[in-house]
Amino acid sequence: MDNSEILLSINKIFAQVFKNPDIKINGNTTSDDVKNWDSLNNIILVVMIEDFYKIRFDLDEVQNLKNVEDLCNCVAKHLNL
């Protein structure tokens, strides 16, 4: 699994969290780009990604995420890719 596959899976999670089946994210997507991406939805997003991949992020990792690419890289790191 590479970052493009991770991005596709994460896009599906975004669609669920933000209740928008047409949402399209890319590596440069930030919270400023997604309607209703607030702190609560960020927590929900992180938990759903952790559950999907059966991984756990530490607080520093989550706090240092700047965009979706950082998120994909973090998932890949936890999956040892």
C-alpha positions in Angstrom: 0.0 0.0 0.0 1.4 3.4 -1.0 0.3 6.9 -0.2 -2.1 7.1 -3.2 -3.9 4.0 -1.8 -3.9 5.6 1.7 -5.3 8.8 0.2 -8.2 6.9 -1.5 -9.1 5.2 1.8 -8.8 8.5 3.8 -11.0 10.2 1.2 -13.8 7.7 1.9 -13.4 8.4 5.6 -13.6 12.2 4.9 -16.8 11.5 2.9 -18.3 9.8 6.0 -17.2 12.3 8.6 -18.2 15.4 6.6 -21.4 13.7 5.1 -20.3 14.6 1.6 -20.0 11.6 -0.8 -18.5 13.9 -3.5 -15.7 15.3 -1.4 -12.3 15.1 -3.1 -9.1 15.6 -1.0 -5.5 15.7 -2.1 -2.2 16.0 -0.3 -2.4 19.8 -0.1 -5.9 19.7 1.5 -6.1 21.5 4.9 -8.8 22.2 7.4 -9.3 25.6 5.7 -10.3 23.8 2.5 -13.1 21.6 4.0 -16.4 23.0 5.2 -17.1 22.1 8.9 -13.5 20.7 9.5 -13.4 22.0 13.1 -11.8 20.5 16.2 -14.6 18.1 16.9 -14.6 16.7 13.4 -10.8 16.5 13.4 -11.0 14.2 16.5 -13.7 12.1 14.8 -11.6 11.9 11.6 -8.4 10.9 13.5 -10.3 8.2 15.5 -12.0 6.8 12.4 -8.6 6.6 10.6 -7.0 4.9 13.6 -9.8 2.4 13.7 -9.7 1.7 10.0 -6.0 1.1 9.9 -5.8 -0.4 13.5 -3.1 2.1 14.5 -2.8 4.8 17.2 -1.3 8.2 16.6 0.4 10.0 19.5 -0.6 13.5 20.4 2.5 15.1 19.0 1.8 13.5 15.6 -1.7 14.8 15.4 -0.7 18.2 16.6 2.0 18.5 13.9 -0.2 17.5 10.9 -0.5 20.4 8.5 -2.3 18.8 5.6 -3.6 15.5 4.2 -0.2 14.5 2.9 1.2 14.7 6.4 -1.7 12.5 7.5 -1.0 10.0 4.8 2.7 9.9 5.7 1.9 9.4 9.3 -0.4 6.5 8.5 2.3 5.0 6.2 4.8 5.3 9.0 2.5 3.4 11.4 2.0 0.7 8.8 5.8 0.5 8.3 5.6 1.3 4.6 
